[in-house]
Amino acid sequence: LVSSMVANLAIIIFSVFFLIMLSIAVSMWIGKAVGEMYLGFFIVAGFYAVLTILMLMFGKNMLEKTISSTIISDLIK
């Protein structure tokens, strides 16, 4: 039970780290393409802001169900 939860936590941590690195790379790539580095970071931040708003509007129930079912299935094992 605990080892499964620790393994899942490690996967989540590495996934978040990967997403951060990918976001920085994409921001720099877009910034280079548009000529100003800070614009690339603003564009990526705007993308995440829109994604967050959409998740809050439409995906809250789906996200809650997914997380709770994952936790419950880990506890049952």
Disulfide bonds with the S-S distance in Angstrom:
none
